[in-house]
Amino acid sequence: MTKYSIVLSITLILSISILGSCQQSNTSQSTNSGATIINDKIEVNEFEKLIANNPNAQLIDVRTPEEFLEGHLENATNINYNGDNFEAAINKLDKTKPVLVYCMSGGRSSSAASKMKDLGFKEVHNLSGGIMKWKAANKAVTTSTNATGSKGMSLADFQKNIISEKYILVDFNAKWCAPCQKMLPTLEKLAESKSDKLDLLKIDADQNPELMQAKKIDGIPYLELYKDGKLIWTHKGFIEEATLLQETKL
């Protein structure tokens, strides 16, 4: 075997080894503490199977108590990620048993999963898209008996609000959603500068759960643009003003 062949063989072996390591990292991540998160972002159907197939799993809702009361997954325990006692509360869980965690759209639960990983939990699964995506998939939720009962705007009322000779830009948002709050001043400024032909309709996702479910909206920020009651443009996620204007031709 020539020197060139030997070098080529070693290079090939190293490449295969590295590729195998990268593929493995997609399903698990380890820290110095020895904790592991397996499949840390799970889609709705798979998350539902994990609940059904793991009777000993700990199902944790990390939203606020107010959000929890308005609707949650059955048998979930509420531990507010933004609460003062979050770390103390999750430390009381069994770190050897699987943890299934979710929030509204996946942001807080992702942070909570990372925290659990650092604290030594062995298996944590995070619902991708949160309960918003769960509801959009028509999965069941449980409402607490002392919930306020406020369902917000109905689909029929929404459809009345989008009928106009002007363009109607609908902003589906939430107070806890950082991209939503970052984008809001731009949307308000745009609506003010083009008030002769554009109105801005702001919809709080938390205050309008039935509307969000009826429209199958599974992530925010989410924008819709209507003209004469007809949907002509949509966008999910943060968007810069220049891109918005270019895409909508406003």
Sequence and secondary structure as in RCSB ss.txt:
>XXXX:A:sequence
MTKYSIVLSITLILSISILGSCQQSNTSQSTNSGATIINDKIEVNEFEKLIANNPNAQLIDVRTPEEFLEGHLEN
ATNINYNGDNFEAAINKLDKTKPVLVYCMSGGRSSSAASKMKDLGFKEVHNLSGGIMKWKAANKAVTTSTNATGS
KGMSLADFQKNIISEKYILVDFNAKWCAPCQKMLPTLEKLAESKSDKLDLLKIDADQNPELMQAKKIDGIPYLEL
YKDGKLIWTHKGFIEEATLLQETKL
>XXXX:A:secstr
  HHHHHHHHHHHHHHHHHHHHHHHTTEEE TT  EEES EE HHHHHHHHHH TT EEEE S HHHHHH B TT
 EE  TTSTTHHHHHTTS TTS EEEE SSSHHHHHHHHHHHHTT S EEEETTHHHHHHHTT   B  TT    
    HHHHHHHT SSSEEEEEEE TT HHHHHHHHHHHHHHHHTTTTEEEEEEETTT HHHHHHTT  SSSEEEE
EETTEEEEEEES   HHHHHHHH  
